[in-house]
Amino acid sequence: MARRGLWTGLRLEQISRQLGRLGRSVCPKTVRRLLAEMDYALRANRKSLSGNQSLERDRQFRYLSARRQEFIRQGLPIISVDTKKKEMVGPFKNAGLVWSREAILVNDHDFRSQAFPAAFMMSLPIAA
């Protein structure tokens, strides 16, 4: 994996306090200016790392689509399960911004097979 460079998720106020503890008294506005001068900015992950494409994934979507159409033709309800997963560990897209010189590259798809996720059922909307 390529070196991702230096980054931090600390807020400007937190950086300012830590610098103060090191004997460098600067306000958060100065921290922002200094970071900008060093080409740091608040950046989000960028989905650009492409893994190998899974034919199995496409087959699963085609199967689900066919089953859905079959249920619609028969007038049967379709149950959609909405899940919430824990954050996956690895180069995956996560919400939020960090101070860095460039966007942190992460996988373009978040495949469970590349991590150890856990899912919890959140709701069961029923569509007729």
PAMARRO-746016 format. One line per 8 residues: their letters; for each residue x, y, z of C-alpha. Coordinates in Angstrom, 2 decimals, decimal comma. Layout:
N
A) X:Y:Z ~ ...
END
This chain:
128
MARRGLWT) 0,00:0,00:0,00 ~ 1,31:3,46:-0,88 ~ 2,30:5,86:1,89 ~ -0,70:8,00:2,75 ~ 1,18:11,05:4,00 ~ 0,63:13,01:7,19 ~ -2,90:13,77:8,31 ~ -4,89:14,46:11,45
GLRLEQIS) -8,53:14,41:12,44 ~ -7,95:16,96:15,21 ~ -9,90:20,22:15,21 ~ -7,98:23,49:14,96 ~ -8,65:24,20:18,64 ~ -7,17:20,83:19,63 ~ -4,05:21,44:17,55 ~ -3,70:24,90:19,10
RQLGRLGR) -3,94:23,46:22,64 ~ -1,38:20,75:21,89 ~ 1,04:23,33:20,47 ~ 0,50:25,42:23,63 ~ 1,51:22,42:25,77 ~ 4,71:22,25:23,69 ~ 5,47:25,93:24,39 ~ 4,16:27,29:21,07
SVCPKTVR) 1,21:29,54:21,85 ~ -0,88:30,01:18,69 ~ -4,57:30,61:18,16 ~ -6,75:28,32:16,00 ~ -6,84:30,94:13,22 ~ -3,04:30,91:13,06 ~ -3,08:27,11:12,97 ~ -5,46:27,28:9,98
RLLAEMDY) -3,21:29,79:8,19 ~ -0,06:27,75:8,86 ~ -1,72:24,54:7,66 ~ -2,84:26,30:4,48 ~ 0,71:27,62:3,91 ~ 1,96:24,02:4,14 ~ -0,70:22,98:1,56 ~ -2,95:21,21:4,09
ALRANRKS) -6,73:21,47:3,76 ~ -9,79:19,69:5,11 ~ -10,22:16,74:2,79 ~ -12,55:13,79:2,51 ~ -11,60:10,29:1,38 ~ -11,62:9,83:-2,40 ~ -12,96:6,54:-3,73 ~ -10,45:5,75:-6,43
LSGNQSLE) -8,63:2,52:-5,56 ~ -10,16:-0,18:-7,70 ~ -10,11:-3,79:-6,62 ~ -10,83:-6,80:-8,76 ~ -14,40:-6,86:-10,06 ~ -16,58:-9,65:-8,74 ~ -18,71:-11,57:-11,24 ~ -20,49:-13,08:-8,23
RDRQFRYL) -21,75:-9,62:-7,18 ~ -23,31:-9,01:-10,60 ~ -24,90:-12,47:-10,53 ~ -26,42:-11,71:-7,11 ~ -27,95:-8,44:-8,35 ~ -29,39:-10,13:-11,43 ~ -30,90:-12,88:-9,23 ~ -32,47:-10,33:-6,85
SARRQEFI) -33,86:-8,33:-9,76 ~ -35,45:-11,43:-11,28 ~ -36,98:-12,45:-7,93 ~ -38,36:-8,91:-7,46 ~ -39,98:-8,96:-10,92 ~ -41,46:-12,39:-10,18 ~ -42,99:-11,13:-6,91 ~ -44,41:-8,04:-8,67
RQGLPIIS) -46,03:-10,22:-11,37 ~ -47,64:-12,38:-8,66 ~ -48,81:-9,33:-6,65 ~ -46,71:-10,40:-3,66 ~ -45,14:-7,90:-1,23 ~ -41,45:-7,13:-1,50 ~ -39,57:-6,78:1,78 ~ -36,53:-4,53:1,74
VDTKKKEM) -34,17:-4,98:4,67 ~ -32,31:-1,84:5,64 ~ -29,15:-2,58:7,62 ~ -26,56:-0,53:9,39 ~ -23,06:-1,88:9,47 ~ -20,19:-1,14:11,78 ~ -17,31:0,79:10,27 ~ -15,04:-1,48:8,30
VGPFKNAG) -11,33:-1,45:9,09 ~ -9,09:-0,83:6,10 ~ -8,94:1,55:3,14 ~ -12,68:2,20:3,05 ~ -14,70:5,41:2,61 ~ -15,68:7,01:5,90 ~ -17,60:10,21:6,52 ~ -15,72:13,21:7,80
LVWSREAI) -12,77:15,38:6,96 ~ -9,14:15,40:8,10 ~ -6,38:17,96:7,67 ~ -3,97:16,65:5,01 ~ -2,05:17,73:1,94 ~ -4,02:15,47:-0,39 ~ -7,14:13,32:-0,32 ~ -6,68:9,94:1,30
LVNDHDFR) -7,26:7,32:-1,38 ~ -9,62:4,52:-0,43 ~ -11,21:1,59:-2,26 ~ -13,79:2,57:-4,86 ~ -16,14:-0,12:-3,49 ~ -16,63:-1,27:0,09 ~ -16,73:-5,04:-0,20 ~ -17,35:-6,96:3,01
SQAFPAAF) -14,98:-9,65:1,78 ~ -12,12:-7,18:2,22 ~ -12,84:-6,46:5,90 ~ -14,57:-7,79:9,00 ~ -17,92:-5,92:9,12 ~ -20,96:-6,59:11,25 ~ -24,53:-5,65:10,29 ~ -27,58:-4,95:12,40
MMSLPIAA) -31,15:-4,89:11,07 ~ -32,68:-1,42:11,35 ~ -36,08:-1,70:9,64 ~ -38,27:-3,82:7,39 ~ -40,20:-1,56:5,02 ~ -42,73:-3,50:2,98 ~ -43,54:-2,44:-0,56 ~ -46,60:-3,81:-2,33
END
